[in-house]
Amino acid sequence: MLRKYLKLEDPKLVSIMHKNNALDYPSKPYPSEEAIKQAIEDIAAANLELKLTDKEFTDTALLKEIDREGFFTAIQR
């Protein structure tokens, strides 16, 4: 995609850019506790009567299921 959309011809440059961008993403995209807590705080500030906990706000069941099945490991190969 880098080659196509940025019209890059140098395969070495494309490879370097791909590796650099890949480092920005976690290998398993589970939400971080800090991010969830911050989102809850932001929502609560705008909606004072709303009381949420991180367990009520997130459901990682699907992520855990595909993780158990080896999905994340398979796409990293």
N, C-alpha and C positions, 0 to 999 in steps of 0.2 A: 504494500500500500504506500509505503514511503516513496518508493521508486515511481509509482504511478502518479500519485497526487502532487508530489513535490518535483516531479520530472527530474529525478536524480539518475545520472548515468553511471556513476562510480560505485561499483558493488562494495568496495571496501568502506566507503562513507556510509552507505545504506546499512551495512552490518554494524558499524560503530553506533549509528543513531538508534538502531533497533535495540542493541544491548543497553545503551544508556536509558532509553525509554522503558525497557522492561524492568529496570531496577526501581522504577517509581511505583510499581504495583506489587502488592503482597502476593505470595504464592497461594495463599488461601484467603479469600476475601471476607473473613469474619469481621463484623463491626467491632471497633475498639470500644472499651468501656468508657474511656474519656469522651469520645465522640457522642456516645449515647447519652451520657450524663449531661453534656453540654446542650444537646438537642432538647432534652427534657427541661432543663433550666430555661432555655429560650422560650419554649412553648408555655411553661408555667408563668413566666413573666408577663406574657400577653393574655393569659387566661387563668386568673388567680384561683378559681374554684376547681380547676383541673388538677387532680393528684395522680401522677403516674410513677411507676417504678420501672427500672430498666427491664425487668422480666415481662412487664405488661406491654412495653414499647417495642420489643424485638422478639422475633421468633426465628431462631437459627436452625430449626428442625430440618428444613430442606437442604441447607448447606451441610449439616452434619451427615445427612443421608448420602448425598453425592460424594462427600469426602470419604465416608466408609466404603463406598463403591470404587474408590480410586480415581475419581474424575480429575481432581486437581493434579495428582501425580502423572496421570496420562497426558494431560495437555502441556506439561512442562518438558516433555521429551522432545 
